[in-house]
Amino acid sequence: MSIRQIWADLNIKCEQYHEDGASYILKSHWAGANIGLSGGTSDNDYNYARSIEKKGFLFGGEIYTGWLTHWG
């Protein structure tokens, strides 16, 4: 059972979001959840996410200036 289902069973209402790469969002997104894009750096990624979830927030869930090893 998922945490999302447990919260629903307990009637807990709060903002929920899913964070993943744009190519994976469709596979695991649930209706009504906000979307955080991992590596979402192009308008195409955000437009694609918006086509999946018409309402709610879209945000950069993980955005890096470079991979961690770049910084020593």
N, C-alpha and C positions, 0 to 999 in steps of 0.2 A: 504494500500500500504506500502511496506517495504522501509526502508531507502536505501537498496541496489537497489531497483527499481527506486527510485527517483534519485539516483546518476547516474544510467545508462541512464535514460531519459535526464539528464542534461549533459551527456557525461563526467562525472567526473571519471577519472581513478586513482585508488590508490590500494595499497595492501589491501586485505580484509582477515579476518580470522574468524573462528568459534571456540568457546571455549566451551567444554562440556566434560562430562565423556565419556570414550571409548564406553560404551554400548549405548549411545545416539547419537553419531556422525552421524551414517548412516541416522538417521531419519531427521536431519535438515541441513546436509551439502549441499553446492552447489558447482558445478564443478568450479575448479580454486581457491577456497579459501584455504588459509593456515589453519592449524589445531593446536589449542592449546588444550592440554588434561588437564582436571581437574582431579587431582589425578593420572595422568599418571606416574606411577612409575615402570612399568615393560616393558621389551622388547616386550612382547606380545601386550600390549596396543599400543605401537608405531608401531609395525609391522602391526597391524590391521588398524590403522589410515592410514598408507602408502598404504595399499591395497585399501583403499577408494579413496585417493587422491595421484596419482602417482608423481605429481610435487609439488613444493612449500615447505614451511617450516613446520616442526613439532616441537612443543615446549611445555614445561610444562606451561599450563595456570594458574594453581593453584596447588602449591605443598606446603604442610605443614610438619613441623617437628612433629606436634602433634596437637590435637584440641586446640582451644584458651583457654579453661578452664584449660589446663595443666599449664599455665603460671600465673594463678591467676588473 
